[in-house]
Amino acid sequence: TAIIIISGSIFIIIETIPKFWNPTHPHGWGMFGFSILGILVNGYAALKVLKGKTINEKMLQWHMLEDTFGWMIVFLGSIFYLVKGFSWIDPALALILSIVIIINVFRHLRSTLKVLLQSTPENFDQDTFISKAMCIDGVKDIHDLHVWSLDGNRHILSLHVVIDSYSQQNQAQHIKAAIKDLANNLGQYHVTVELETIEEFCAGDKECLLRYGFES
């Protein structure tokens, strides 16, 4: 969608610039009538999608707003043309709109590429999250933390949490619940917590076991 919108905007710019030197004389009343119809139809469609939060929905919003703004430009251009005979106002407004559209769509395209490349969501501070998770009672270490987004709104978080042992079932459940609450305070996260004991984490490494007080 972003590529189509950007391509369309570039095409409009290419077609618009020569009209400053070779202005055309459109049908003023025809522009006026069709612009009102276009504003009503596309404006209603734009309002229907304004509540969307995913990247797909935001891109669709810009697609519908581009159509609505385009018809608004036709409306303003028709008035200026009918009142003043300023034929250059139509290409001037079209040029401004196309540049604004391209700038905003490029911003959303960047977000889309981050999702496709499974980048860490922008509002996720990994160091702060680990620091807070380490303060949870019973958590000894955290590793293999991975965060990525499904659609720019819903995210996936997985991590390994080192605990003393599996014997304290209630504590294990508490740790999982606390980590999920910590993630959900940042947004919509699907959290997978893998618990492992210190012995599993150290895997026979004496220095590692000594660090956690398992060997003297």
Secondary structure, DSSP 8 states (H G I E B T S, - for coil): -HHHHHHHHHHHHHHHGGGGTS-----HHHHHHHHHHHHHHHHHHHHHHTT--SHHHHHHHHHHHHHHHHHHHHHHHHHHHHHH--TTHHHHHHHHHHHHHHHHHHHHHHHHHHHHTT---TT--HHHHHHHHHTSTT--EEEEEEEEESSSSEEEEEEEEEES-SS-HHHHHHHHHHHHHHHHTSSEEEEEEEEEEHHHHHTT-HHHHHHTTS--
